[in-house]
Structures are given as structure tokens and as C-alpha cells.
Amino acid sequence: MSAEPVASRWDSEYRAGRYVAERPLPFVDQILSTLRARPGAMAGVGLYVGCGNGRNYVPLVDAGLDLHGIDVSREALDQLIARRAALTPRLACVDFRALEITSRYDYLIAIQVFQHGAQIDAHEYFARTAAVLKAGGLFFLRVNSASTAVYLRHTIVDRNDFGGLTVRYDEGPKSGLCVHFYSREELVELAGDRFRLLVGPREDVTLRTPPKTGSWSQWEAVWQKT
């Protein structure tokens, strides 16, 4: 599916109230504690990929980070700007894979965004991250785990030898979209010798609220570019 329909789908989700009432994820605290332990990175410039309408982005900026944000959804960014107009110069509506690299960043944050697409997209996300980070730059990642019990009707469109898989949802808000679920071994393979692992990958498991069944799992990890 091309970027334009995907962006339109997310525009609709944000108009319907996506993330408006949700608190920041605890992973935000991990990001801040890691940066505070490294004053050079803390004082540098970061990139938040998939910043949306600011659920996790705003708390990071309020903590003093010089953090740029990008998202494919114009609606999400408009909602964020309506809350914090002063952040406008830091924000851009663009797909990370099409981002023009004019300068490298001290750190990159991707929370529940590098799971969108198939296995080939996962490879591109990691390659692009290595390209946009400075040597020694930090990479904060939270993505779907393959141990997730996928609840909605779906079709598996690819699997890999490391246990990762991609599904195309056949119902629900992501109907028609592909979403990738990573195994721990796959994450280690994708990082390769480009990154040194600092934290994790650790799995955050959330039980679904009844009547839904099963659990949703996410990997959280922090790497440093070698």
C-alpha cells in the first residue's frame, strides 16, 4: 500500500480521537534516564520518528530535549501544533524512509512505528536509522513482539527464519495494512554490527481488556551506533 493511503488512514484515526486521552508510555522515562546519563547526547539534537499528536513527544520536549518530530499524518501534526504552536519549526510531515538527510542526529526515537509494513520495511528502517545517526548516536526502539496473540482477523504474509512475521489485517482500524511482529533474534540480526546493545531487548506484555482475549507484547531496546 502506498504512503498516501496509509497517511489518509492515520489522518482518519487521529480525527477519531487516537491517543487524545492516553498517558505517555513508561518507555519515555527510560529514554530520559539514558540521555541524562550521557550529557553529550542530552544536549544534542534528536529525531522522533512517528511523533503523532504528541502523546510521548511532548513530555520529552518538556523535559528539555531538542527533539525534531516527523509523521506521515498531517492531521496528527496539526493537532500537535494546535496544542504547542511553538514546536512548529521542529515538525515535518514526511515518511522516515523518504527523509532527506541534511545532518545527522545524536539520537533517534521510534515508538510503535517501525512495525508498520512488512519484513522488507523492517530492514529499511534499521538501515535508515544507521544512516541518520552520528557515530555513537543512541537508538531508542519500541516495536511489536512476535509473541503477541493477534486478536483481529488477519492473514500472515511473510515469516523469517528468526521467528518474525508480518500480518495483513482483514478487519479493524488497520484493515488492509501490513504490520510486522519481531522476534528477539530478528532484532539482534537487524542491528548487526551497526549498533551496540545498551538496554534490552526486554518484552513488555499487556493483557487485553475483556471481552478481548490474549495479550499484546512489545520489545523495548536501546542501542548505540558503533
N, C-alpha and C positions, 0 to 999 in steps of 0.2 A: 504494500500500500504506500502511495507517495506521501511526501511530507505534508502537502496541503490538506488532504482529507484527515490526516492524523491531527493536524493543528485545529481543524474545524471541530473535530470530535472533542478535543480538550477544551476548546472555547465553550462548547455546549455544557461540558461538565462543570466548568467554573461558573457559568451563568446560573447553573442549578444549585450553586452553593458549596461546591467542592472545597473542603478544608477550612471553611469560614469559621466553624466553631471548634476546630481541633487544636489541641495544645501542641507545642513543639515536641519532637521526639527526644528521648533521653540521649540519643547519639550526639545531639548538639553539645551536651556537657563534655562528652569525650573529645570532640573537636576542639573545644575551648581549652580543656586541660592540656591537650597535646601541644597546642600552639603556645600556650603560656609557658610551657617548659622549654620552649625554643624561641627566645625573644627575637631572633633574626627573622624567623618566619612570621611571628605575630605582628611584627612591624612592616611586613611586606604586603604585597597585593595578591589577592586570591580570586578565584573564579568559581562561582556556584553554578553548576550545570543543572537546569531544570528547577529554577528558583520558584516557579509558580507564583502564587499570590502572597508569598512571604511567610508561610507558616513556620518554617525553620530559618529562612533567610533573615528576617527582621531581628530575631533575637541575637543572631551572630553579628549583625551590623551594630546593634545596640550595645554589644559587648566591646565595641571599638575596632572591629575588623574593617580594613579597607577592602571590601568584597564586591566584585562585579557579579552581576547575575544575568543569565540568559535563559530563555524559554521559547518553545515553539508556539505557545499560546499568547496571542495578543490580548485576549480578554483577561488572562491571569495577570499579565504585566500592568494592564490598565487598572485593575483592582488594587494592585500593589501601589501604583503611583497615586491613586486616589487617597490612599492611607498615608503615604510618605512621598510627597511631591519632590522633596529634596534629593531623593535617590534616583531620580530620572536619568541623570547623566551616567549612572553606573549600569543601567539596564539596557538590554538589546533583545529583540525578537529574532532569534536565529536558531537553527539546528546546530548542535555542537559539531556534528560531522562536517558541516559546511562553514564553520567559523574560520575567518581569516586570521592567521597567526601573525600579529604585528609585534608582539613582545611576549616573553614567557612569564609565567606566574610562579609565585613562591609556594602556592598550594592550590589544590583543586578539590571541590566538594561535589559529590554526586550521590544524592539520597533518593533511592527508588526511581531511578531514571535509566540507568544502564541495563535495565531488564527489558526495555521496550524494543521489540524487534526479534530477530532470530539469531542463531549462533554466529552467523557471519557479522552481524552488527556488534555482538559482544567483542569479537576480535578487533573491530574498528574502534570501538570505544576505548579499549586499552591502548591501542596504538596511538590514537589521537591524544590521549592523556599524557603519554610519554613525550609526545611532540610539543605540547603546550607548557610543560613544566620545566623549570630550571633544574640543573643538576642539584640534587639534594632536596628538591621540592617535595612536599607532602601530598598524598593522595588519600582522601577520606571517602570510603565507599560503603554504601548500604544497598543490597540487592536481594532479590528473591532467592530462596534456597530451594533446591530440588526436593527437599523433604516435605515441602508444602503439600497438603491434601487439597488439590484443586477442586473447588466446590461446584462451580458452574460448568455447564455442558461445554465440552471443548474437543478439539482434535489435535493430537500430537503430530507436529510437522517435521521435527528433527530430534535426534538424540546424538550424543557423542560418547566416546569411549571412556570419558571421565565421570559419566553419570549425569551430566547436564542435559536439559531438554527444552524444547520450545513448544508451546501450545498456541493454537489459534482459537480464541473464544468463539463459541457458537451462540452465546446468549449473554445478556447482561450489558453493562455500560461499555465494555471493551469488545463487544461482538464484532467479529471480522478482523480484529487486531491480533498480532503475534506478540507473545510475552515469553521471555526466556527465564528459566529457573536454573541456577548454578549449583554445581556440587563444589565442595571444598577443594577437591583435587583439580577441578577445572579452573578455579580462581588462581590457584598456585601456578598452574600451567600458563594461564594468560599473563600473569605478572612476569613470569620467566626471570631472566637476569636483568630486566629493566628496572625492577623495583626490589627493595629490601623490606621485608615484613616487619613492622613495628608492633602492631596490635592485631590479635585475631588470626584468621577469621573466626569469629565467635557467632553462634547462632542465637537469634532472638525469636522465641516461639510465642505466638499469641493464639489462645483458644478463641474460636468464633463464638459469637453470641447466639444462643438458641433462638429459633429452631434450626439455625445453620449448624452444621457439624464439622468436626475436624479442626485443624489448626493452620495458621499462616506463619511461615518461617522466613526470616531474613538473615543474611550474613552481614556482619559489620566488621570492617577491617581498616587499618591504617598502614599505608606503605610510604616508603621514601624512595624517590628516584635515585638510581645509582649513577 
